[in-house]
Amino acid sequence: MGRGVSILLFLLLLFCSAVARTFTFIPQWRPQAQFAGYYVAYEKGFYREAGIRLRILTGGPDSPSTELLKDGKADFATMWLSTAIEMKAHGVDLVNIAQILQRSSLTLVAWRSKVKRLEDLNGKKVGVWGKSFMVPLKAFLKKHGLRVRIVPEMGSINLFLLGGVDAATAMWYNEYDTIINSGVEPEELTTFQFYKYGFNFPEDGIYVLKSTYHRYPDVCRRFVEASIRGWLYAFEHPDEAVDIVLKYMRKAHVPASRVHQMWMLNALRDAFFYHGEGGIGVLRREDFESVARILKDEGIIGSIPEFSDFYKGCVGAEKK
């Protein structure tokens, strides 16, 4: 048998194995409009049309996407760029195949009666929810020479609403709107959106293990393309997209508000299109290096991974 025929048979077997198996995807949190593009792509048959048999798992604290990806229990996962860089630096051989949200939505929300300007944060109590929020917050405070008292928040903004803290970290597309929906007027708040202060920590990207990328490069490309197609459809058909999201929320027994999910989807549009239509899904080297430097300065990682080893973009390769 000739070498050319052997290679052709190998590629054919590889293709058949990809078609035959079911791939799994897990977002980093429970169903909500933060992941609308993936649910829409599944419901509209975009993954099926791309030749991918897919099962979507439910993320969250009981099934973290980081652990399921690392352990090989999920093929595709979403996570924040900062989380992925830390994992990579600590030995998890993952790669970013698309950076879906390219602008940080991280926001510091404060009571205007106590905080009107940045310097007013000095000495104030600031609620922080989770490790992912802590890194950019500490870097933000350090840059502006601010000293605050950090208070852990336990999965909600209730401590802020009850006046237990003067300010709190929040996602613009999520907790900020929850605060407003709780009866607080926007004029009662002072907000500091981190990206406006030079701290753009791009959030949700799509990740796979490097071994998955090398074994199924075409599946990775088709998964990204179908996912982006789902996001574009969701932004063009928001009512239908929210209906789909609410279906998954009910299935997962997650409390749902149509108004809040619509806000979330609309707010995510800016983060998705932040670098323009030509940059959709692309991780920019400068964003990667900015986040990695902060992680290194904070002592979270000892060395910065090579960008070329971290990013294997499956769209917009010419813009890497």
C-alpha positions in Angstrom: 0.0 0.0 0.0 1.4 3.4 -1.0 2.2 6.1 1.5 -0.5 8.4 -0.1 -3.2 5.8 0.2 -2.2 5.1 3.9 -2.5 8.8 4.7 -5.9 9.0 3.0 -7.2 6.0 4.9 -5.9 7.5 8.2 -7.7 10.8 7.5 -10.9 8.9 6.5 -10.8 6.9 9.8 -10.2 10.1 11.8 -13.1 11.8 10.0 -15.4 8.8 10.6 -14.5 8.7 14.3 -15.4 12.4 14.7 -18.7 11.9 13.0 -19.6 8.8 15.0 -18.8 10.3 18.5 -20.8 12.8 20.5 -18.9 15.8 21.7 -19.7 17.6 24.9 -19.8 21.3 25.7 -20.0 23.0 29.1 -20.5 26.7 29.8 -18.9 27.9 33.1 -22.3 28.7 34.7 -25.9 27.7 34.7 -28.1 28.5 31.7 -28.7 32.2 31.1 -28.4 34.6 28.2 -24.6 34.8 28.9 -24.5 31.6 26.8 -27.4 32.3 24.4 -25.4 31.8 21.3 -24.6 28.2 22.1 -28.2 27.3 23.1 -29.5 29.0 19.9 -26.9 27.2 17.8 -28.0 23.9 19.3 -31.8 24.5 19.0 -31.5 25.9 15.4 -29.5 22.9 14.3 -26.3 24.8 13.5 -24.1 22.2 15.2 -25.9 19.4 13.4 -25.5 21.1 10.1 -21.8 21.4 10.9 -21.7 17.6 11.3 -21.3 17.8 15.1 -23.3 15.6 17.4 -23.3 17.7 20.6 -24.5 17.3 24.2 -24.6 20.5 26.3 -23.8 20.0 30.0 -24.9 22.4 32.8 -22.1 24.3 34.4 -21.9 26.0 37.8 -20.3 25.5 41.2 -21.3 21.8 41.2 -19.8 21.1 37.8 -17.1 23.6 37.0 -16.2 23.9 33.4 -12.5 24.1 34.3 -12.5 20.7 36.1 -14.6 18.9 33.5 -12.3 20.1 30.7 -9.2 19.3 32.6 -10.4 15.8 33.4 -11.5 15.1 29.8 -15.2 15.0 30.7 -16.0 17.8 28.4 -14.6 18.5 24.9 -15.4 22.2 24.7 -15.7 24.6 27.6 -16.1 28.3 28.2 -14.1 30.2 30.8 -12.6 33.6 31.5 -9.3 34.4 29.8 -7.6 35.1 33.1 -8.7 31.7 34.4 -7.4 29.9 31.3 -4.0 31.6 31.4 -3.6 30.6 35.0 -4.5 27.0 34.2 -2.1 26.9 31.3 0.7 28.3 33.4 0.0 25.7 36.0 0.3 22.8 33.6 -3.2 22.2 32.1 -2.5 22.0 28.3 -5.5 23.8 27.0 -5.9 26.2 24.1 -8.2 29.0 23.2 -10.0 28.4 19.9 -12.2 31.5 20.0 -12.5 34.6 22.2 -16.2 35.2 22.2 -16.5 38.1 24.7 -13.8 40.6 23.9 -14.6 43.4 26.3 -14.7 43.1 30.0 -18.1 43.7 31.7 -16.6 43.8 35.1 -17.9 46.8 37.0 -17.5 48.2 40.5 -20.9 49.5 41.7 -21.0 51.9 44.7 -23.6 53.8 46.6 -23.4 57.4 45.3 -24.2 58.7 48.8 -20.8 57.2 49.9 -18.7 57.1 46.7 -18.8 59.8 44.0 -15.2 59.6 42.7 -12.5 57.0 42.7 -10.6 58.4 45.6 -13.8 58.1 47.7 -13.3 54.3 47.7 -10.4 54.7 50.2 -11.3 53.0 53.4 -14.6 51.7 52.1 -15.9 48.1 52.4 -16.0 46.4 48.9 -17.8 43.2 48.3 -16.1 40.7 46.0 -17.6 37.5 44.6 -15.1 34.9 43.7 -11.5 34.6 42.7 -12.0 35.6 39.1 -13.2 39.0 40.3 -10.4 39.5 42.8 -7.5 39.7 40.4 -8.6 42.6 38.3 -10.0 44.4 41.3 -6.7 44.2 43.2 -4.8 45.4 40.1 -7.3 48.2 39.6 -7.0 49.3 43.3 -3.2 49.1 43.1 -3.0 51.3 40.0 -5.1 54.0 41.6 -3.4 53.8 45.0 -6.6 52.8 46.7 -6.9 50.9 50.0 -10.2 49.2 50.7 -11.6 46.5 53.0 -12.4 43.4 51.0 -15.5 41.6 52.1 -16.4 38.2 50.5 -19.8 38.0 48.8 -21.7 34.7 48.8 -23.1 34.4 45.3 -25.5 37.4 45.3 -25.7 41.2 45.6 -27.8 41.1 48.7 -25.0 42.3 51.0 -24.7 45.4 48.8 -28.4 46.0 48.7 -28.6 45.7 52.5 -25.8 48.2 52.9 -23.4 45.7 54.3 -20.7 47.0 51.9 -20.2 50.4 50.3 -19.3 49.0 46.8 -19.4 45.6 45.1 -18.0 43.9 42.0 -20.6 43.1 39.5 -21.0 42.2 35.8 -22.6 44.9 33.8 -24.8 42.4 31.9 -25.9 40.7 35.1 -25.6 41.9 38.7 -25.8 45.6 37.8 -29.2 45.0 36.1 -30.3 42.9 39.1 -29.6 45.8 41.4 -31.7 48.1 39.2 -34.5 45.6 39.1 -34.4 45.5 42.9 -35.8 49.0 42.9 -32.6 51.0 43.0 -32.5 54.1 40.7 -29.4 54.4 38.5 -28.9 57.9 39.9 -28.3 56.3 43.4 -25.2 54.5 42.1 -21.7 55.3 41.0 -20.2 52.8 38.5 -16.6 52.2 37.5 -16.4 49.9 34.4 -13.0 48.4 34.4 -12.4 48.5 30.7 -12.7 52.3 30.7 -9.8 52.4 33.2 -7.4 50.3 31.1 -8.3 46.9 32.6 -9.9 45.0 29.8 -10.0 41.4 31.0 -11.8 39.6 28.1 -14.1 37.1 29.6 -15.8 34.1 28.0 -13.7 32.2 25.4 -14.0 28.7 24.0 -11.3 26.2 25.2 -10.3 22.7 24.4 -7.4 20.5 25.5 -4.5 20.7 23.0 -4.8 17.0 22.4 -8.5 17.5 21.3 -7.4 20.3 19.0 -4.7 18.2 17.4 -7.0 15.2 17.0 -10.0 17.1 15.8 -8.9 20.4 14.3 -11.8 20.5 11.8 -14.4 19.8 14.5 -12.9 22.6 16.5 -13.2 25.0 13.6 -16.8 23.9 12.8 -17.8 24.1 16.5 -16.5 27.7 16.6 -18.2 28.7 13.3 -21.5 27.2 14.4 -21.3 28.9 17.8 -20.6 32.3 16.3 -23.5 31.7 13.8 -25.6 31.1 16.9 -24.5 34.3 18.5 -25.2 36.3 15.4 -28.6 34.8 15.1 -29.3 35.5 18.8 -28.5 39.2 18.4 -30.6 39.4 15.2 -33.6 37.6 16.8 -33.4 38.5 20.5 -37.0 37.5 21.4 -36.5 34.0 20.0 -33.1 33.7 21.6 -34.5 34.6 25.0 -37.3 32.1 24.6 -34.6 29.4 24.0 -32.6 30.5 27.0 -35.7 30.5 29.2 -36.4 26.9 28.1 -33.0 25.8 29.3 -33.3 27.8 32.5 -36.6 26.1 33.3 -35.1 22.7 32.5 -32.2 23.4 34.9 -34.6 24.8 37.6 -32.9 28.2 37.4 -35.1 31.2 38.4 -35.8 33.2 35.3 -36.8 36.7 34.4 -37.5 37.5 30.8 -36.7 41.2 31.3 -33.4 40.4 32.9 -32.4 37.9 30.2 -33.2 40.4 27.5 -31.0 43.0 29.2 -28.2 40.4 29.5 -28.4 39.5 25.8 -28.4 43.2 24.7 -25.6 44.1 27.0 -23.4 41.2 25.7 -23.7 42.6 22.2 -21.1 45.3 22.9 -18.7 42.8 24.4 -19.1 40.5 21.5 -18.6 43.2 18.8 -16.0 45.2 20.8 -13.3 44.9 18.1 -15.7 45.2 15.2 -17.1 42.6 12.9 -13.6 41.7 11.5 -12.5 40.8 15.0 -15.3 38.4 16.0 -14.0 35.4 17.9 -10.4 36.6 17.7 -8.1 36.8 20.8 -5.8 39.8 20.3 -2.2 39.4 21.4 -2.3 42.7 23.3 -5.3 41.6 25.4 -3.7 38.3 26.2 -0.4 39.9 27.2 -2.1 42.6 29.3 -4.0 40.0 31.4 -1.0 37.7 31.6 1.3 40.5 32.9 -1.2 41.4 35.7 -1.4 37.7 36.7 2.3 37.6 36.8 2.7 40.8 38.8 0.1 39.6 41.3 2.2 36.4 41.8 -0.6 34.2 40.4 1.6 32.7 37.7 5.3 32.4 37.6 5.8 32.7 33.8 3.6 33.8 30.9 2.6 31.1 28.4 3.6 31.6 24.8 0.8 33.2 22.9 1.3 30.9 19.9 0.9 27.9 22.2 -2.1 29.3 24.0 -4.2 30.7 21.1 -5.2 28.4 18.2 -7.9 30.6 16.8 -10.4 28.8 14.5 -11.7 32.1 13.0 -10.0 35.2 11.7 -6.6 33.5 11.6 -5.3 36.3 9.4 -5.9 38.7 12.3 -3.9 36.9 15.0 
